[in-house]
Amino acid sequence: MVLIGGGVIGLELGMVYQKLGTKITVVELMDQLLPGTDPDLVRVVQKHLKKDGADIHLKSKAVKLEKSGGKAKVTIETDGKEQVVEAEKVLVAVGFKPNSAGLGLEGVGVKLDERGHIAIDDQMRTNVPSIFAIGDVAGMPYLAHKASKEGEIAAEVIAGHKSARDYRGMPAAIFTDPEIATVGMTESEAKAQGKKVKIGKFPFAASGRAMAVSETDGFIKVIIDEADHQLLGVAIVGPEASDLISESALALEMCAFAEDVALTVHPHPTLGEGVMEAFKHALGEAVHIMNR
Ligand SMILES: Cc1cc2nc3c(=O)[nH]c(=O)nc-3n(C[C@H](O)[C@H](O)[C@H](O)COP(=O)(O)OP(=O)(O)OC[C@H]3O[C@@H](n4cnc5c(N)ncnc54)[C@H](O)[C@@H]3O)c2cc1C
């Protein structure tokens, strides 16, 4: 199977087929898989993809598709050179766009942004005060829980409450193997904002629980402000990352400092202990790994 697009949806679905025994070839336009995700995390998933036999073409473009004898021939262009890959199936996971055409929005004067999303304010209101929009059609990130939250806000505003979008971080999970989950700023986003940061990193290889479930690949990375230790972001790649991230989402929402999580006793033996240790590591106080 050729996957056109090595983004979230392409890799989530592609890795399912890979687990079922399908040989996959990934074609990705950008210079890394899962564009926009911290490359530190992506490396771990890429290693698993390759170990299970995937061919990965980065900075590459699918330029032609021919069908013959029940098979597809996909022409891939990399650095100006073309090669043809034969496949039984082609999974197209690119070209996600807002489905805002044909709703008659022009007729009532609702404004769209340059990509076709419905433009809204922090109360989910469009430029026409009685019309609200939420979810994918109202802009990125395209996440189910973001759509839900926006639905709640819109309903509250319509009911006359002083509700508005004011969250500090939107958690995101990628259901590859291993999973990736993030909340808040990435290391490079924080640096781009001129912040001096400290990084704490705890590898699952040092977690007793991860060893017990034989899933020791990956790590928990926390990004804190160097000056006051306020939490800026957390990124996890490894077992149960999508569940582990909620604690950090709460910490971020409560404007927690690294000490708040580091000093919270976590039960043993759990993967969650790794979150505590990553925060301790950012403070130079890790117990189960070397501090720098
Ligand atoms: C393969 C895939 C995997 C995903 N996995 C995840 C995940 O693991 N976690 C996550 O958080 N997000 C995931 N997402 C994203 C998530 O599905 C979306 O962010 C979420 O569904 C957005 O909700 P929504 O209500 O805005 O839009 P939708 O869920 O798309 O709902 C819009 C509905 O409106 C209907 N509709 C469209 N036009 C009209 C019309 N003119 N009249 C009436 N009805 C209409 C559509 O048929 C649809 O049912 C995934 C998306 C895809 C495609």
The ligand as an ORCA input file, in Angstrom:
! r2SCAN-3c Opt
* xyz 0 1
  C      -9.449      9.471      9.731
  C      -9.581     10.509     10.807
  C      -9.155     10.215     12.087
  C      -9.291     11.159     13.094
  N      -8.868     10.840     14.357
  C      -9.013     11.746     15.345
  C      -8.626     11.415     16.668
  O      -8.129     10.334     16.957
  N      -8.789     12.357     17.637
  C      -9.315     13.585     17.357
  O      -9.432     14.407     18.279
  N      -9.700     13.913     16.125
  C      -9.572     13.022     15.108
  N      -9.957     13.355     13.841
  C     -10.528     14.689     13.622
  C     -11.975     14.714     14.074
  O     -12.688     13.677     13.442
  C     -12.580     16.070     13.730
  O     -11.784     17.098     14.268
  C     -13.986     16.193     14.296
  O     -14.809     15.184     13.780
  C     -14.548     17.567     13.953
  O     -15.888     17.638     14.339
  P     -16.879     18.559     13.543
  O     -18.197     18.435     14.241
  O     -16.295     19.903     13.338
  O     -16.971     17.940     12.075
  P     -17.476     16.514     11.604
  O     -17.261     15.467     12.636
  O     -16.888     16.327     10.242
  O     -19.029     16.700     11.506
  C     -19.638     17.504     10.507
  C     -20.928     16.821     10.102
  O     -21.684     17.708      9.295
  C     -22.213     16.989      8.189
  N     -22.461     17.960      7.128
  C     -21.562     18.538      6.285
  N     -22.196     19.400      5.458
  C     -23.522     19.380      5.782
  C     -24.670     20.039      5.311
  N     -24.617     20.908      4.291
  N     -25.839     19.780      5.915
  C     -25.917     18.908      6.936
  N     -24.868     18.229      7.432
  C     -23.687     18.469      6.853
  C     -21.129     15.966      7.867
  O     -21.629     14.889      7.143
  C     -20.680     15.568      9.266
  O     -21.448     14.512      9.787
  C      -9.832     12.432     12.808
  C     -10.257     12.731     11.523
  C     -10.136     11.785     10.516
  C     -10.614     12.134      9.143
*
